[in-house]
Amino acid sequence: MTSPQAPGLNVAVHGHPNLDTLLLWHPAVRTDAEAVGALASRIATRGGVRVVVPTWEDGRDLLRSVRYARGSAVHPPDQLSVVGYGAAGIAALSLAQHQRRLGIGLRRVTCVDGAADLVDPISGQPLGVPAARPDRVTTEVDVVVPAVGGDWAETTVTAWQGAGWAATLVPADQFTWRVSPSQ
C-alpha cells in the first residue's frame, strides 16, 4: 500500500499493521522503488514485521517518516526499529542518540554502509560521539561492517559500547532483518 504521509512525501507499507514496525530508510527508493519495494515485501514476509518505506529527500522527510511510522502503528510507538543505509544509517544512529530529546523511544537502530565522511541528513552534522546511554533507554544498536571502511564500523561500535549502549558489530554476510533479538 502506498499512501501520502505528508504533502509531497509518500510511504509504502508492507505487512500487517498489528506487527512490530521496521522503518526502512533506503536511498534507492528514489531511483529503484520497485527493487526496494520487493526487498521490503520480503522483509515483511520473512521477518513477520510491518515495513514502512518512505520516499525521502532530506532529513525533514526522515523525521516525518518517524512520526508516520509511530502514529500509524498498532503496537506501542516506542517499539519502532529503524534501518538506514549510508547517510540515513548515520541519521538512524543520531536518532538513537537524541531520542529522549525528541520524545521518542526506539527498539533497535541499524546503520548499513555507514562511513566517517557521511553527514547526518537530519542535523546536517557528522555523527557525534555517543553520550552515555540514558537511564531506561534500551535501544539496541547494530552497525553493519561495510565492504570498505570496516575500521569506522569497529570504532563506532566500540564508542557506543563505551558509552553504555548495547551495540553490536555485524558482518555484512551475517546481517538479517531482525527487529528483536528473539527473531
N, C-alpha and C positions, 0 to 999 in steps of 0.2 A: 504494500500500500504506500503510495506517495501522497503527502499532504503538505500544504503550506504551514509552517510553524510560526512564521513571522513574515511580514511583507518582504518579498524578494528572496526568501530562503525556503527551500523545500527539504523535506526529510523523507526518507524511505524507512519503513518499519517492517521487520521480518520477525515472525514468531508471535506467539500468543501474548496478550497484554498482562496476563497473570504471572508470567515468568519474570525472573530477575532480568534486569536490563543491562546490556552492554552497549555503550556509546562508542561507535567506531568512527574515528577521525582519520580518514584515508585521503591523501591528496589526489589520487587518481579518480576520485568520484567526479571531478570536473572534466577529465579527459576520457575516461572509460567507465562510465556509470554502470554499464551492463556487467562488466567484469567484477566491479566492486559489489554490485547487487547480487551476483552469483556467489561471491565469497560470503557475503552477509547471510544469504539464504542457507549456505552450507553450515556456517557457524551456528545459526539458529536451530537448524535441524539436529546437528550432531551434538551441540552443547546444551540443548534444552534451555535456551535463553531467548529473550527478546532482543533483537539487534536494531539499534537506531542509527541510521547513517545519514548525517546531514550533508547537504551540498554547501560547502563553506569557502569563503574567500579570504577572511581575515579573523582576527581574534574576537571581534564582536559577534560574528557568526558562531564561533565555537562556544562562547558564553550563552548565546541564545539557545544553542542545541542542548546545553546542560539544563537550562530551565525547562525546555520542552521535554527532555527525557525524564526529568524528575516529576514534572507536572502531569505527564501522561501515564505514569507508571501506576500499577495497582498495588505493588509491593511498597514497603516503606521507602520514601525517596532517598534516604541516606544509604541505600544499599546499591547505589549505582557503581558500575565499573566502567572505566574509560581506557580505550586502547588508541594511542596516537602514533602515527608514522612521521618520521622526520621532525620538522618543526612542530607539528601537532603533538608528537611524543614529548617534546620539551614542554609544550603547553600542559600536557597531562601531568607531568611531574610538578610543574609550577602550581597547577590547580590543587594537587595534594598538599603542597606546602602552605597554601593560602586558604584552604577550605574553611577553617574556623572563621576567618575574617569575612569570607564570602557567605557564611551561614549555610554551608552545605556539609554533607558527610559523604565519604566515598568508601566503597568496599575495597576496590583494587584499582591501581593505575598501572598501565604498561606503556613503556616507551620502546618503540621499534624503530630502528635506523636513526637513532639519535647521534649527535656528534657535538664536539666542543664549539664548532663555529656556527651552530644554529641558534637562532634567537626565538624566544617565546613569542608567538604571534599575538598573544593576549596583552602582555605588558610591553612588548617591543624591546625587552631587555634579555641579556643572556641569562641562563638558568643560574640562580644564586646557590650558594652553599646552603644545604638544608638546615633549618633551625631545629632545635631539639623537638622531638615529637611531642605535641601537646598531650596532656592527660586526656584519657577517654577517646583518643583518636586511634583507631585500629586498622587504618588503611594499610594494605599490603602494596608494596612497590616492586614491580618487575622491570628490569632493563634487559632487553634482548641484545645480545652481542652481535653487532653488525659484521658483515664480511670484512669491512675495512674500518679501523678505528676502535678495535676491541679494548685498547688501553683506556679510552674515555669511559666506556661502559663499566669497566672494572673499578676505575677511580670513583665514578659516580655512585656505584653501589656501596663501595667502602665508606664514602662520605655519609650516605644515608644511614647505613648501619651504625656508624659512629655517632650519629645524632639520635639513635634510639629507634629508628624506623625498622619495620620488618621488610627488608629489601633483599631481593634475590637477583643474581646474575643468571640469565637464561641463555644457553647456547641456542643460536638460531635454529639448528636442526632439532631442538627439543621443545621449541615454543608451541604451545597449544592454547586454545581459546577458552581456558577455564575462567570462571567467574569466582569460584570459591575453591579452597584447597581440596575439598572433597570430590571435585569433579575430575 
